[in-house]
Amino acid sequence: MINHEKMELTVEKIIHTIEDFAPKNLAIEGDNIGLQVGNDLNKSVERIGIALDPSLKVIKGAHNKNVDFLFTHHPILKDPIRSFNGLIYEKLKILIEGDIILYSAHTNLDICKNGLNDALAKLYDLKDVEYLYSNGLGRIGVFNGTFEDILHLTKKYLNENPKVVNSEIVEDKRVFKVAVLSGYGLSQRDIAQVSKLADVYISGDLTHHSEILAEDLNLCVIDAGHYGTEVYGLKEFLKYLNEVFDDIDIISLDF
Ligand SMILES: [Fe+2]
């Protein structure tokens, strides 16, 4: 007789699967990753939710859609806090009353094999790919094509309306050294460093001062947004979870 009964999925099994993909030891020191809210590792899970941010909207959405296990890329707390009132109280109340587990894989998911940065390197089909930074963040490799091709892929998959700086420098080139970094990667320090290594740099969160520095240092920058450069890889991660847990509901909540 064939047993059609679903295998029970527990919090522990889900965490194990996530950490197989994005090992915790890859995270940058001090990053707040792992189990954020919840206690019962043996709790059975019927629906997983995935989001970039544990915003109030996402948490309410998870509650309304009967999500048992909410995975977010960004953690719920970055800085130490001294009291649980206001917004954080509101978020925790929904999570705890709804018995929703909250779990985050942040820089470990950026860095790991097939994580958010590898997803970007694959999108542009970069060759001879290396880490951009020695801590594993970012990727750099050779792009074979025109700047128009780079822009086309960016607009199609990351952001319909990216901010482009200094495109005239690379408009006539055919082969580029391209650097990518998911999320916040356009600080002045990043621009200064990457200008020595790449022709084109695709990342998110460009400020006025970084833009001026990129102009001064002749680096072509595409700001495809924090959201755009991270959600692309999160969608790939969602596909992976769907393959592993083929008989469970997995829903996206902010992408
Ligand atoms: Fe991020």
Residues whose N, C-alpha, C, O or C-beta is under 5 A from the ligand:
A	BS01	LIG	G183 Y184
